[in-house]
């Protein structure tokens, strides 16, 4: 086995084995939530591109920082499945199918949804804090960002990817994902890039909490804390 193959096996071997085992055992039954999410994303894309459906989707799933907080929180669950109008929908569908599918197999549908919504909500709340700080404050944002429609699965996808990499000790891949998000912010100063970093920060907190919960008392990173017990609903 070449050195590159050994590195790939060490990095992705446990994750690949978990995904393969889940698919071999249950096939498409392993990802019912993911299939539902893909269908829902495709449906909202179709509806919002119809003359009669655009405003309807905006009213139930579009989140902006200028909206009242209660309304933003009410719309957040569906906002995850409303793809951005200026991006190709196939990209959003592929992200949901791949990352949500892997997460559902490895973590279970409930944990996948919780992590996805924590990441999405972190980005949404960061936008409000950043605008309040102003463009000249640390981590601040311009007031014009309050009008930007904050929808789509990208923050959830990034958050789930980082959590999976941490869970299955694919630290190099996690580093690449984080670095890519940092580069995105440096090259393209937009709200989405900043929200991706907020999502990563929130998921890293979840990783720390999970590590503490699964660490046996009086032991270091051994046992279930460093092993890979399945997280299933």
Secondary structure, DSSP 8 states (H G I E B T S, - for coil): --HHHHHHHHHHHHHHHHHHHHHHHHGGGGGHHHHHHHHHHHHHHHHHTSTTTHHHHHHHH---TTS-HHHHHHHHHHHTT---TTS-HHHHHHHIIIIIHHHHHHH-HHHHHHHHHHHHHHHHHHHHHHHHH-TTSTT---GGGGGS---SSHHHHHHHHHHHHHHTT-HHHHHHHHHHHHHHHHHS--HHHHHHHHHHHHHHHHHHHHHHHHS-TT--S-GGGTS------
